[in-house]
Amino acid sequence: MDAEAIDRTLFEQVPFAHHVGAHVSAVDAESAEAILPAAQERLNHVGTVHAVAQFGLGEVASGGLVLAAFSDLMA
């Protein structure tokens, strides 16, 4: 699966990925990259990215890597 297909799959099947707003932007056999667009609702009380949004970004990236690595077994 390519990054676009993985991103679409995560948004369709993982409600939290959609809620956080993170997107898989690149993926290969050993790594995945996700982006988190800047948005006021993702900031904490001191104006930096909220920890929950950061961890959500990591979850989306790791989910993308798992889908890339095992998509042939999941079909």
C-alpha positions in Angstrom: 0.0 0.0 0.0 1.2 3.5 -0.7 1.0 6.4 1.8 -2.2 7.8 0.2 -4.0 4.5 0.5 -2.8 4.0 4.0 -3.9 7.5 5.0 -7.3 6.9 3.5 -7.7 3.5 5.3 -6.8 5.0 8.6 -9.3 7.8 8.2 -12.0 5.4 7.3 -11.3 2.7 9.9 -9.8 4.6 12.9 -12.1 7.3 14.2 -9.4 8.8 16.5 -7.1 9.4 13.5 -9.8 11.5 11.9 -10.4 13.3 15.2 -6.8 14.1 15.8 -6.4 15.3 12.2 -3.0 13.5 11.6 -2.2 12.2 8.1 0.3 9.6 6.9 2.5 11.4 4.4 5.2 8.8 3.6 5.7 5.1 4.3 8.1 2.4 3.3 9.1 -1.0 4.6 10.9 0.4 7.6 9.5 3.8 8.4 6.4 6.0 8.3 5.9 9.7 8.5 2.8 11.5 9.6 1.9 15.2 9.6 -0.2 17.2 12.0 -1.5 20.4 10.4 -1.4 23.4 12.7 -4.7 24.2 14.3 -5.8 26.2 17.4 -7.7 23.2 18.8 -4.5 21.1 19.0 -2.7 23.6 21.3 -2.5 23.4 25.0 -2.9 26.2 27.5 0.6 27.5 26.9 0.3 27.6 23.1 2.3 24.5 22.2 1.1 21.3 20.6 -0.9 19.4 23.2 0.6 16.0 24.3 -2.5 14.1 23.3 -2.2 15.5 19.7 1.5 14.5 19.7 0.8 11.0 20.9 -2.1 10.8 18.4 0.4 11.7 15.6 2.7 8.8 16.8 -0.3 6.4 16.8 -1.2 7.4 13.2 2.4 7.0 12.0 2.8 3.6 13.7 -0.6 2.5 12.4 0.6 3.5 8.9 3.8 1.4 9.3 1.8 -1.6 10.5 -0.5 -1.3 7.5 2.4 -1.0 5.1 4.2 -4.0 6.6 1.3 -6.3 6.9 -1.3 -5.2 4.3 -0.6 -8.4 2.2 -1.6 -10.5 5.3 -4.6 -8.4 6.0 -6.1 -8.9 2.5 
